[in-house]
Amino acid sequence: MKRVESGFLIILLLALSGCGGAGGKKQAAVAGDTTRVRLENLNRQIAGDAANPQLYNLRAKYYLGDHQTDLALKDINKAITYDAKNPDYYITLSDIYLLMGQPANCRENLVKAISLDPKGQEGLLKMAKLLLIMKDYKGCYENIRQLLLIDKNNYQGYYTRALALLEQGDTNRAIADLMQAVDKNQDYFDGYVELGELYALHKDPKTVSYLKNALKVRPQNKEALYTLGMYYQESGQYISAMEVYQTLANIDTTLRTAPYNMGYICLVYLKDFQRAIGFFTEAVKRDPAYFEAFFNRGYAYELAGDCQKANDDYKRSLKIKVNYEKAINGLNRLDKLRK
């Protein structure tokens, strides 16, 4: 079983730029209605107060959130034209350049923002995150140091430094910083998940408490649920693993790995071949190109004594994955049994 990658770089980019996606069609529709009203209000206010830089900054952020970078750039430059001393505008400009894939310009504007407001926590934190992305660990640590001197309770500072320490292989100090992050903010989902994933790598029982804390904050988060299920599975707590995977399968009816993992547990550990067949069948319904699920269903059929269905599934697996060694070996085993 593969550990789900956290994709923290993407998360970090989104966090740095202040952009994010709405979850679910209904939520997206509601968010769309809300943002349209917001844009209409901003347009109306700007029409009545065309020299107000704050309004252009707000509309630039709206456009940034909608990935309309050209319009965002136009508005923030207008804001800076009216007020070149406001650090917030340079932070918005840095966000726009980051989304445009221009880290050098992003950095230049964060430097400007920090020069205008050396104690501004947002600028220091975003600079630290940017430098982490750019692998400038020394610069990242320095910005975090300055940030924590200003506010020792800035949980995102500890979290960002922890990520940098992890990239450099200093797991112990990273864990200490992550613990600081969740201590400063006891609803900090990302900190709990990162701690859970780190402890899961070593099959440490602390995994459960951190992931359950994460799930208190976001009960339906798939990453946290999957990591918890994998921890239970790899530590031999198969019933608990099955319960978590079932929850995950119910939350996302398109997710193939949840029924597959339940099938794997039934096949390999519980020796319940009929249940394994049912779970692998669900997995291939969710993804008809899931050749591993076809193979494992075939193997479950073989162990259950249904050689014809096993033969059919091994062949299905080979149609999807040509020269798939496990399926070839399975067919060879069945041929020997026939002889």
Buried (B, 14 or more C-beta within 10 A) or exposed (E): EEEBEBEBEEEBBBBBBBBEEBEEEEEEEEBEEEBEEBBEBBEEBBEEEEEBBBBBBBBBBBBBBBEBBEBBBBBBBBBBEBBEEBBBBBBBBBBBBBBBEBBEBBBBBBBBBBEBBEEBBBBBBBBBBBBBBBEBBEBBBBBBEBBBEEBEEBBBBBBBBBBBBBBEEBBEBBBBBBBBBBEBBEEBBBBBBBBBBBBBEEEBEBBBEBBEBBBEBBEEBBBBBBBBBBBBBBBEBBEBBBBBBBBBBEBBEEBBBBBBBBBBBBBBEBEBBEBBBBBBBBBBEBBEEBBBBBBBBBBBBBBBEBBEBBBBBBBBBBEBBEEBEBBEEBBEBBEEEEE
